[in-house]
Amino acid sequence: MDGSLTDRLMLQMKSVSGGFNPGDTTVCTAPARMDVLGGLSLEAGGVVAQMALPCRAGVALLWRDDDKMIFMGRQHGQKHQPVILPRAAVFSPGNQSGDPVIARANDPPSAWTAPLLNVFQSLINKGFAISPKASARGAIGATVVVDSDIRAGSGQAASTAVTAALLQAVNVSCGLSLSAIQKAGIISEAQRAADGNHGHMVDALTVLSAQDGPPAHLLRYSAQPHSLLGQIPLSKDIRILALDTGVTRATNRDIFGDFHLTGAMGAKIIETIYRDLGQRHNPVHGYLGNVSPELYRRYFRSMLPRRVRGADFLRTYGALDASAGEIVPNNMYAIRTTLDHLINEYEHAEHFLQAMEELSESSTDTALTAQRQLIMQRAGRLLLASHHSYRLRLQLSCPQADWLVDQFSTAGPKAGAYGARITDCGGGGTVAVLLDTSDHAMDALLSIISRYKDEMAMEVIVREAGIAGSAGALI
């Protein structure tokens, strides 16, 4: 746990709570996370690689003797507007944070509390008793203090980390004994119910379960629908860095939702092709991740429409399951482009994870240096291929991310730089970079971030993924 973050939370709680007793306050923290590779293929049931970052969000929870729910705090140095609500507005079964009590639409500064309120609501609606351990009080309230070092819009799961920290604090103080999967479900549900948040089980599992370094660990997931398959310890001669560009990632559309819906449309078309060909065995089972990339490129791709109007799709293929999202009849859907990216992306992630496993399992003897270089170059090319798909196929990159990726590509393996890509849903946020641990790599990194400030008139924040301070909220 980050001592300085914990100290800040306790000081803030002391400043707002009369008769403050540190022993009555529960403090929990959770790390940021980075989508190393896979990202949008979450929406296709693909393979995803994530890592935790040594940058944390924390929550201090103090149960009160009155009926008030008080939320206050700050994020990345910026103070939130305090929100005070009657306990009944939060703890009444069936309420949702979309109710006027939060007034998100009329009072945007209060919107930061929506995922937090959804945590309490989700627990209440699932039948959990939300009251502190060993308490006989019938009417209680709470003070919730939030402090986060994760920049909003950085693509590092800032909201997920705060939500996870609060849920863990409630779990500890109330003795709920929720499992990791239950917690991840509540976190993602709480975020999806808040405007502007996608919320995915995989992100929640990372901020809950990531191991602390050293060594740094790369988390390997299957998104069918969400299972942690293992954590790969990185080889000692590899570093994966998160470079926050300072650009707030795209928030003007639900990119994950768009990909989820369009991917489901593509899967329905492929399932229909199997059925029309009289095939009894259909390997798709609702997930594009079950379609062989080779089979897709050789057969299915040419059969897919480049674009299709929603009404035409519904007439030809019928409605999708409600969980896929709503098809708007007058909208155009780029089926082939979306599937090209999703299928290539989960193939990139699978091969990248295999490369990381090879490097982790092999010796670092001098005789194998050339072989290791080839494996690292292959992993780096996979990152670059992913970035180019974001940049050229989807137009989901940004000039700042492109500049960073181009600079590391130009430096190349001779300078210890193997590849880079924009992460998450693109449009800004964070760039992932694969480096070795040589002095050349450090020199290249320092030179690039120095020139970034001159070229872009912005600061880039660099963090090494998986090092000490990256432990999940449950560890």
FENMORA-V394091 format. One record per residue. N is the residue number from 1. RES is the residue in one letter. PHI is phi in whole degrees, -180 to 180 (none if undefined). Layout:
BEGIN
N|RES|PHI ; N|RES|PHI
END
This chain:
BEGIN
1|M|none ; 2|D|-74 ; 3|G|-58 ; 4|S|-66 ; 5|L|-65 ; 6|T|-62 ; 7|D|-61 ; 8|R|-63 ; 9|L|-63 ; 10|M|-66 ; 11|L|-66 ; 12|Q|-65 ; 13|M|-65 ; 14|K|-62 ; 15|S|-70 ; 16|V|-114 ; 17|S|-119 ; 18|G|-70 ; 19|G|61 ; 20|F|-62 ; 21|N|-123 ; 22|P|-53 ; 23|G|-68 ; 24|D|-89 ; 25|T|-99 ; 26|T|-103 ; 27|V|-117 ; 28|C|-135 ; 29|T|-130 ; 30|A|-145 ; 31|P|-86 ; 32|A|-70 ; 33|R|-138 ; 34|M|-125 ; 35|D|-79 ; 36|V|-71 ; 37|L|-164 ; 38|G|123 ; 39|G|32 ; 40|L|-66 ; 41|S|-71 ; 42|L|-53 ; 43|E|-81 ; 44|A|-119 ; 45|G|72 ; 46|G|-88 ; 47|V|-95 ; 48|V|-133 ; 49|A|-115 ; 50|Q|-132 ; 51|M|-140 ; 52|A|-86 ; 53|L|-118 ; 54|P|-81 ; 55|C|-142 ; 56|R|-129 ; 57|A|-119 ; 58|G|-139 ; 59|V|-135 ; 60|A|-108 ; 61|L|-121 ; 62|L|-129 ; 63|W|-74 ; 64|R|-110 ; 65|D|-94 ; 66|D|-117 ; 67|D|-104 ; 68|K|-103 ; 69|M|-114 ; 70|I|-114 ; 71|F|-120 ; 72|M|-154 ; 73|G|151 ; 74|R|-155 ; 75|Q|-138 ; 76|H|52 ; 77|G|86 ; 78|Q|-98 ; 79|K|-74 ; 80|H|-84 ; 81|Q|-73 ; 82|P|-61 ; 83|V|-128 ; 84|I|-122 ; 85|L|-132 ; 86|P|-69 ; 87|R|-54 ; 88|A|-62 ; 89|A|-68 ; 90|V|-99 ; 91|F|-98 ; 92|S|-75 ; 93|P|-57 ; 94|G|91 ; 95|N|-64 ; 96|Q|-130 ; 97|S|-68 ; 98|G|-75 ; 99|D|-63 ; 100|P|-60 ; 101|V|-60 ; 102|I|-92 ; 103|A|53 ; 104|R|-60 ; 105|A|-67 ; 106|N|-91 ; 107|D|-139 ; 108|P|-53 ; 109|P|-60 ; 110|S|-88 ; 111|A|-63 ; 112|W|-62 ; 113|T|-82 ; 114|A|-55 ; 115|P|-62 ; 116|L|-68 ; 117|L|-63 ; 118|N|-65 ; 119|V|-62 ; 120|F|-61 ; 121|Q|-62 ; 122|S|-63 ; 123|L|-64 ; 124|I|-62 ; 125|N|-68 ; 126|K|-90 ; 127|G|91 ; 128|F|-81 ; 129|A|-84 ; 130|I|-96 ; 131|S|-157 ; 132|P|-64 ; 133|K|-58 ; 134|A|59 ; 135|S|-113 ; 136|A|-103 ; 137|R|-71 ; 138|G|-86 ; 139|A|-116 ; 140|I|-134 ; 141|G|-130 ; 142|A|-156 ; 143|T|-108 ; 144|V|-117 ; 145|V|-110 ; 146|V|-115 ; 147|D|-143 ; 148|S|-138 ; 149|D|-96 ; 150|I|-97 ; 151|R|-69 ; 152|A|-64 ; 153|G|82 ; 154|S|-83 ; 155|G|73 ; 156|Q|-114 ; 157|A|62 ; 158|A|-60 ; 159|S|-69 ; 160|T|-62 ; 161|A|-65 ; 162|V|-63 ; 163|T|-63 ; 164|A|-65 ; 165|A|-64 ; 166|L|-65 ; 167|L|-60 ; 168|Q|-65 ; 169|A|-65 ; 170|V|-65 ; 171|N|-59 ; 172|V|-69 ; 173|S|-72 ; 174|C|-103 ; 175|G|61 ; 176|L|-80 ; 177|S|56 ; 178|L|-76 ; 179|S|-79 ; 180|A|-61 ; 181|I|-67 ; 182|Q|-62 ; 183|K|-64 ; 184|A|-61 ; 185|G|-65 ; 186|I|-66 ; 187|I|-63 ; 188|S|-67 ; 189|E|-64 ; 190|A|-63 ; 191|Q|-76 ; 192|R|-64 ; 193|A|-79 ; 194|A|-102 ; 195|D|-59 ; 196|G|80 ; 197|N|-116 ; 198|H|-88 ; 199|G|74 ; 200|H|-131 ; 201|M|-56 ; 202|V|-63 ; 203|D|-60 ; 204|A|-63 ; 205|L|-63 ; 206|T|-66 ; 207|V|-71 ; 208|L|-89 ; 209|S|-115 ; 210|A|-61 ; 211|Q|-80 ; 212|D|-80 ; 213|G|-95 ; 214|P|-83 ; 215|P|-76 ; 216|A|-68 ; 217|H|-120 ; 218|L|-102 ; 219|L|-90 ; 220|R|-112 ; 221|Y|-121 ; 222|S|-109 ; 223|A|-98 ; 224|Q|-121 ; 225|P|-93 ; 226|H|-171 ; 227|S|-150 ; 228|L|-83 ; 229|L|-86 ; 230|G|157 ; 231|Q|-123 ; 232|I|-94 ; 233|P|-71 ; 234|L|-72 ; 235|S|-60 ; 236|K|-64 ; 237|D|-97 ; 238|I|-124 ; 239|R|-132 ; 240|I|-116 ; 241|L|-109 ; 242|A|-109 ; 243|L|-109 ; 244|D|-76 ; 245|T|-69 ; 246|G|86 ; 247|V|-93 ; 248|T|-70 ; 249|R|-65 ; 250|A|-59 ; 251|T|-129 ; 252|N|-83 ; 253|R|-155 ; 254|D|-85 ; 255|I|-64 ; 256|F|-63 ; 257|G|-64 ; 258|D|-60 ; 259|F|-69 ; 260|H|-62 ; 261|L|-67 ; 262|T|-66 ; 263|G|-63 ; 264|A|-66 ; 265|M|-64 ; 266|G|-63 ; 267|A|-63 ; 268|K|-65 ; 269|I|-64 ; 270|I|-66 ; 271|E|-62 ; 272|T|-65 ; 273|I|-62 ; 274|Y|-58 ; 275|R|-65 ; 276|D|-66 ; 277|L|-84 ; 278|G|78 ; 279|Q|-79 ; 280|R|-75 ; 281|H|-92 ; 282|N|-116 ; 283|P|-80 ; 284|V|-71 ; 285|H|51 ; 286|G|85 ; 287|Y|-123 ; 288|L|-63 ; 289|G|-62 ; 290|N|-92 ; 291|V|-89 ; 292|S|-61 ; 293|P|-56 ; 294|E|-66 ; 295|L|-65 ; 296|Y|-61 ; 297|R|-69 ; 298|R|-79 ; 299|Y|-121 ; 300|F|-72 ; 301|R|-57 ; 302|S|-69 ; 303|M|-89 ; 304|L|-84 ; 305|P|-71 ; 306|R|-63 ; 307|R|-141 ; 308|V|-143 ; 309|R|-78 ; 310|G|-54 ; 311|A|-63 ; 312|D|-67 ; 313|F|-63 ; 314|L|-62 ; 315|R|-68 ; 316|T|-86 ; 317|Y|-114 ; 318|G|86 ; 319|A|-75 ; 320|L|-95 ; 321|D|-60 ; 322|A|-58 ; 323|S|-67 ; 324|A|-77 ; 325|G|113 ; 326|E|-99 ; 327|I|-84 ; 328|V|-90 ; 329|P|-54 ; 330|N|-90 ; 331|N|-80 ; 332|M|-101 ; 333|Y|-120 ; 334|A|-84 ; 335|I|-63 ; 336|R|-66 ; 337|T|-61 ; 338|T|-63 ; 339|L|-68 ; 340|D|-55 ; 341|H|-69 ; 342|L|-61 ; 343|I|-72 ; 344|N|-64 ; 345|E|-67 ; 346|Y|-73 ; 347|E|-68 ; 348|H|-58 ; 349|A|-63 ; 350|E|-62 ; 351|H|-70 ; 352|F|-64 ; 353|L|-63 ; 354|Q|-62 ; 355|A|-64 ; 356|M|-65 ; 357|E|-66 ; 358|E|-59 ; 359|L|-68 ; 360|S|-70 ; 361|E|-87 ; 362|S|-86 ; 363|S|-75 ; 364|T|-102 ; 365|D|-59 ; 366|T|-57 ; 367|A|-64 ; 368|L|-102 ; 369|T|-58 ; 370|A|-62 ; 371|Q|-64 ; 372|R|-64 ; 373|Q|-58 ; 374|L|-64 ; 375|I|-66 ; 376|M|-67 ; 377|Q|-65 ; 378|R|-63 ; 379|A|-63 ; 380|G|-64 ; 381|R|-65 ; 382|L|-66 ; 383|L|-63 ; 384|L|-65 ; 385|A|-62 ; 386|S|-63 ; 387|H|-63 ; 388|H|-63 ; 389|S|-67 ; 390|Y|-58 ; 391|R|-75 ; 392|L|-98 ; 393|R|-82 ; 394|L|-105 ; 395|Q|54 ; 396|L|-115 ; 397|S|-99 ; 398|C|-151 ; 399|P|-58 ; 400|Q|-67 ; 401|A|-66 ; 402|D|-61 ; 403|W|-62 ; 404|L|-63 ; 405|V|-62 ; 406|D|-63 ; 407|Q|-66 ; 408|F|-69 ; 409|S|-65 ; 410|T|-66 ; 411|A|-61 ; 412|G|71 ; 413|P|-59 ; 414|K|-61 ; 415|A|-99 ; 416|G|80 ; 417|A|-110 ; 418|Y|-111 ; 419|G|172 ; 420|A|-157 ; 421|R|-157 ; 422|I|-74 ; 423|T|-117 ; 424|D|59 ; 425|C|-98 ; 426|G|77 ; 427|G|74 ; 428|G|137 ; 429|G|85 ; 430|T|-117 ; 431|V|-109 ; 432|A|-92 ; 433|V|-130 ; 434|L|-104 ; 435|L|-128 ; 436|D|-93 ; 437|T|-102 ; 438|S|-76 ; 439|D|-64 ; 440|H|-60 ; 441|A|-65 ; 442|M|-65 ; 443|D|-62 ; 444|A|-64 ; 445|L|-61 ; 446|L|-63 ; 447|S|-65 ; 448|I|-69 ; 449|I|-71 ; 450|S|-69 ; 451|R|-72 ; 452|Y|-60 ; 453|K|-62 ; 454|D|-72 ; 455|E|-75 ; 456|M|-107 ; 457|A|57 ; 458|M|-142 ; 459|E|-92 ; 460|V|-107 ; 461|I|-98 ; 462|V|-110 ; 463|R|-135 ; 464|E|-89 ; 465|A|-70 ; 466|G|81 ; 467|I|-79 ; 468|A|-54 ; 469|G|102 ; 470|S|-103 ; 471|A|-64 ; 472|G|-67 ; 473|A|-63 ; 474|L|-89 ; 475|I|-110
END
